[in-house]
Structures are given as C-alpha cells and as structure tokens.
C-alpha cells in the first residue's frame, strides 16, 4: 500500500499519518530482512526427519529464513542443485562424491544421519522357506537375495546402492536379481500381494512390514550394516560449491536449523513423534515409534560431515558398480563445509 493511501486512511481513523507511514516502513524493513531458499527432498520418508522437524518447528522461520521445500524424486534432487534450479538438497554421501568425481562441485553442509538409513527386507514366507538366520553374518544373510525380485526407488538412488552392496557381500551380482524401480505406495502393495520378494528402503516402510509380521530385515542400517561402509553420510544437506560464499547468511541459517532439529530428535521424543504423527498419520503409533527409534540411533551429535563418511560413500559407489576404483577421490576436504 502506498503512503498516499495510508495517509488518507489515517485521516479517516484519526491516527497520525506519520505513525502509519513509520509502521509501514518497519513492515517493509522486516520483509526485506527475510531471506529465501529452496530445498529439494529426494523422497518422502522418515529419514528426512531433520527437515520435517526444522520446517514444522519453524526453526528456519524464527531466523528470518523462508524455505520452500520441493519433493524431487531420487537423484533428481541433487541434479536440481547442480542445474541451479534449487539452492539446497538433502542427499547422501554416495551421491555427492559421485557427482564431484564427474566434475559437479558440491559441498556438504551438515549430516543429519550418519548411516545409510536404508534396510533390505524380504517377505517372511520366503525367509522361512529358506531357513533364514537373522543372526548369521551379513554375507550369509545376503544370499537370500539371489533370484529374487527386489524393489528400490531407482537406479543410483541410495537404496539402490545399498541393495547392490548388500547383495555383493553375499556373492550375488545385480544380474542375479530382478531390480525393479518403485515408490513406497507401489512396492508396499506389491509386497503385500507377493508380486515382489523384497525391497530396499527407509523407515517407516521397514517397520510397517516387520510389525505386520510379513517382512524380515536382511541388512540393518541402524546397526551400521554393511559395517565395512560405516559411518556414511545420509540426510546430507548440500549445495553448490560457490553458493555459500555469496549467501553466507542463508547457509548459516540452514545449518543452524538442521543442528537444532537433530538436537530435538535426540532429546525431545514427544515433540518429534507429534511431528511424525502429523505427517505420517496413516501409520500406527507403534510403527512411528519404531521408525523414530531407528532414526534417533543414527542421528549424530553434532551433525557434522566427516571425510570418513564421504570416503565410505565413495567405496559404496565402487562396490555397487557406479564408480570406477580410479575415480575415487584422494581428498575429501573440498567437499566439506560444516
């Protein structure tokens, strides 16, 4: 509203025109001080809990940062950062190192989960028929994947990487499985009607099938499996290498939001579960509690990114066949800006 109209309103209301104009100026200043950012999420799942807590608890808003959140499936989220379509993405160690090896300069700002957060699950009837031993070494457990139809979000996604790495530990090659790309609503329905034998995914889908008594966990990321690649950065806040130099305040506010969100996840279960219930109300409270416990176990204090986490991501890429051994980075310092 322009100042001429404000003055006319002031006369009618008997209010000092100068006071009205002054208040308008304050409002203009407040709006000018609000910064803006766009964040892409690769999936809808409880591994994104730090983002949900930061958003729903208004942790960014309280700092004067308005964050627009977009859901861009799989590796599309990191590609959106690379193409300058969004400012930030929540991604993973294997994704950022693979991009960097191919000339896409990105930096890690915070790691909200220090394990993959992806479990491989098979149907319980298949596990029972195979006399599956959940206490056997992973290299033995993973053999159950041979000849099975397993769903993941898509080629190159973190759950696809984990699936291939777990299978390899059991001597199972990718061509010895039928790998089918599906999103959670599809693969949960397919799993229930026995159209697929298993899936690789994050909470709460894992907890849902286990508590329903129809699924068995093959590899458990909350236990660091596969352990030779633990820890590894996940729910990784990243941006382009040159972004924070030009937008330092925005980056600092984004990271503060993640830091405070992980603190809430670790120390305030009731508040965190309330956020989960609001977002995932279709799931039973027991499922949400089990999913929360899994994420809490993988939430580091503080949520910094380490060179070891990124190196393990590189090693997972190599094991999964998405990176050549000679493409492994020699130094990870350029990728880290905690």
C-alpha positions, -999 to +999 in steps of 0.1 A: +000+000+000+014+034-010+019+062+016-007+085+000-034+058+006-020+052+042-023+089+049-060+090+037-068+060+060-050+078+088-072+109+084-104+089+085-093+069+116-079+099+134-045+083+135-012+102+130-003+098+093+034+099+104+028+070+127+011+049+099+039+056+075+065+047+102+048+014+108+047+007+071+084+014+069+090-011+097+070-037+078+089-030+046+122-035+065+110-068+081+101-081+047+134-070+032+153-088+060+135-121+054+158-144+033+146-171+010+159-205+000+146-235-020+153-271-007+148-303-026+140-336-009+146-369-028+119-389-010+091-388+014+102-409+044+113-407+080+150-405+070+140-368+062+131-363+099+156-335+105+140-315+076+104-321+089+114-311+124+132-279+112+102-270+090+073-279+113+091-263+144+097-232+124+134-233+131+143-216+099+114-191+100+125-180+135+158-169+120+142-149+092+146-176+066+117-187+044+124-222+030+104-235+001+105-273+001+101-293-031+099-331-035+121-342-064+124-379-065+158-397-062+189-383-079+167-356-094+170-336-062+208-333-064+206-326-102+183-297-094+210-282-072+236-288-099+214-271-125+208-241-102+170-249-100+172-251-062+196-239-036+199-269-014+191-306-013+190-334+013+211-361-003+237-388+006+275-393+007+275-417-023+255-391-043+278-361-036+310-380-041+298-395-074+288-360-086+321-345-075+341-372-094+322-362-125+330-325-122+300-313-103+314-292-075+291-295-044+297-292-007+284-309+023+270-286+050+255-310+076+250-347+080+217-354+099+221-392+097+255-410+098+243-444+084+226-451+051+192-454+067+182-480+041+174-516+050+169-545+027+138-565+035+124-598+022+090-614+027+087-636+058+074-666+039+105-665+017+128-662+047+111-691+065+112-713+034+150-706+031+156-712+068+169-676+071+190-670+102+188-633+113+219-638+135+241-651+107+268-629+092+255-604+066+275-623+039+253-653+047+220-635+051+225-617+018+225-649-002+187-650+001+186-622-025+197-644-053+170-649-079+146-625-061+126-596-074+136-566-052+123-530-055+141-498-049+134-462-057+155-462-089+190-467-103+217-448-085+195-439-055+209-446-020+186-476-015+197-490-049+233-485-039+227-502-005+209-531-022+237-538-046+264-535-019+245-559+004+239-584-024+276-583-033+285-591+002+266-624-003+282-630-036+250-621-055+255-600-087+230-574-099+220-597-129+212-624-104+183-604-091+154-587-108+157-550-098+125-530-102+121-493-096+091-485-074+080-458-050+067-468-015+030-469-022+036-492-052+061-515-036+042-519-003+012-530-023+033-553-045+050-567-014+016-575+003+003-593-028+036-612-033+043-595-066+078-587-054+100-606-030+115-577-011+126-540-012+154-517-001+141-486+016+139-464+046+116-461+076+086-463+081+081-489+054+106-513+071+089-511+105+055-515+089+062-549+073+081-562+103+054-552+128+028-566+105+047-599+106+051-601+068+087-589+064+122-598+077+152-575+077+182-588+058+205-558+065+200-534+093+215-499+088+208-489+124+234-514+133+258-499+107+253-527+081+270-532+059+296-524+086+326-520+062+310-488+049+300-474+083+297-445+090+283-429+058+267-396+054+230-395+048+202-369+050+231-347+039+224-310+034+244-299+004+247-270-020+268-258-049+304-251-040+301-213-048+267-207-031+277-201+005+304-176-004+276-154-020+249-163+005+267-169+038+237-158+060+214-182+042+238-211+046+244-204+083+206-203+089+200-235+070+227-253+090+215-239+124+181-253+116+195-287+110+216-286+141+187-276+162+164-302+146+189-330+153+190-318+189+152-320+192+152-355+176+178-368+202+163-351+232+126-344+227+109-377+216+073-365+224+077-334+202+093-353+174+067-381+175+040-354+173+056-341+141+058-376+127+021-383+135+011-351+118+030-361+086+025-399+087-008-402+104-018-433+083+008-453+101+002-469+135+018-453+166+039-484+171+053-482+136+061-445+140+078-451+174+100-479+159+108-457+129+117-428+152+140-451+173+158-462+142+164-426+131+174-414+165+200-442+167+216-429+135+214-392+144+249-378+152+258-352+178+268-328+163+256-334+127+290-327+111+302-343+079+335-362+081+360-373+054+355-409+065+317-407+059+323-394+024+351-419+017+328-447+027+302-433+002+328-435-025+336-471-016+299-480-017+297-465-052+326-486-063+312-518-047+278-510-064+294-505-098+286-468-101+322-456-098+354-469-111+382-475-085+404-450-102+376-424-098+378-425-060+387-391-046+421-387-029+410-359-007+375-350+007+383-317+022+370-297-007+336-313-003+331-304+033+319-270+046+305-277+081 
